[in-house]
Amino acid sequence: MNKRFYVENKTVLDRRTGLMWSLDASLTEFPVTWVEAFDFVQNMNLDLYENHGNWRLPNRRELLSLISHDRINPALPVHHPFENVFHGYYWSAGTCARLPQQAWYIHFGGAKVYRGIKQASYMVWPVRSVGRQLVNVFSTGQHKCFDDQGNVISFNENPLQYAAVQAGIAWPNPRFDVNGDTVTDHLSGLTWAKNASFSQVFITWKDAGHMVEQMNIKKVFGFDDWRIPHILELESLIDLEMHSPALQKDHPFDNIQDFYWSGTTSIYETRYAWALYMQDGALGVGFKANPEFFLWPVRGRANMVF
């Protein structure tokens, strides 16, 4: 019995986040465009699918909350109950800030998070919030709504998109607290090096590991528990309202770089590790032996759910 997921008829409640998903992960049967995805979910609401009229297209962090980086094909937690999971891309309701004619999607075969033109066709996995309580997923930072051409639209032109971009736990204000050479993020509870170019140059994944080992031996900034961040810890920094970098506008960090190693190995190919692409906030992979990413060390225990 899976304690995380509770199945009732054709729905699945994720007890970890408080979100309810359709049991069938391929309700559309085939890929559809971004606009068609919203239309499909709206029809679900008109038909009161499983007696609920508040289904919506999930935002990026809600969709990402289902991902397990320990599994592939599908990249879902072990013993998950879902049916007909497509080992490909699923739409989110979120728009790319730099390229608003594109929307975010997630690959459920291997967990890649990327963006694509809204006229392309991907799958739809509807979600709904249960009750009025906040779910254990933070908001994405995005507040605007867009059409498929990248134009800003009013909230009432696409209420389902508005519901998605507003969903999640609100960020604390202020979010960041600077303490000398470190910054505590009150959203995640993690502490980061203020210098986001700590490695100074592109380094290999192995060298990144050696660097944090030396940091701990020397108790850099007074701490000995530095590490390469998990890919979801890196993702927690992203503000989807922003780009170049995709960080909160008034963030306090110095020397932001475009690419960062995570400590998370790719299960698809263990010679690769997950990486954050800071320009837009995409999640991809890099070949561990290549010096092509930076190290941004982190410490502390996250109050996020992985």
Secondary structure as GFF3:
##gff-version 3
##sequence-region A 1 306
A	DSSP	beta_strand	5	8	.	.	.	ID=ss1
A	DSSP	beta_strand	11	14	.	.	.	ID=ss2
A	DSSP	beta_strand	19	22	.	.	.	ID=ss3
A	DSSP	alpha_helix	34	46	.	.	.	ID=ss4
A	DSSP	three_ten_helix	49	51	.	.	.	ID=ss5
A	DSSP	alpha_helix	60	64	.	.	.	ID=ss6
A	DSSP	beta_strand	89	95	.	.	.	ID=ss7
A	DSSP	beta_strand	102	107	.	.	.	ID=ss8
A	DSSP	beta_strand	113	117	.	.	.	ID=ss9
A	DSSP	beta_strand	127	129	.	.	.	ID=ss10
A	DSSP	beta_strand	145	146	.	.	.	ID=ss11
A	DSSP	beta_strand	152	153	.	.	.	ID=ss12
A	DSSP	three_ten_helix	155	157	.	.	.	ID=ss13
A	DSSP	alpha_helix	159	166	.	.	.	ID=ss14
A	DSSP	beta_strand	176	179	.	.	.	ID=ss15
A	DSSP	beta_strand	182	185	.	.	.	ID=ss16
A	DSSP	beta_strand	191	193	.	.	.	ID=ss17
A	DSSP	alpha_helix	205	218	.	.	.	ID=ss18
A	DSSP	three_ten_helix	220	222	.	.	.	ID=ss19
A	DSSP	alpha_helix	231	235	.	.	.	ID=ss20
A	DSSP	beta_strand	259	265	.	.	.	ID=ss21
A	DSSP	beta_strand	272	277	.	.	.	ID=ss22
A	DSSP	beta_strand	282	287	.	.	.	ID=ss23
A	DSSP	beta_strand	298	299	.	.	.	ID=ss24
###
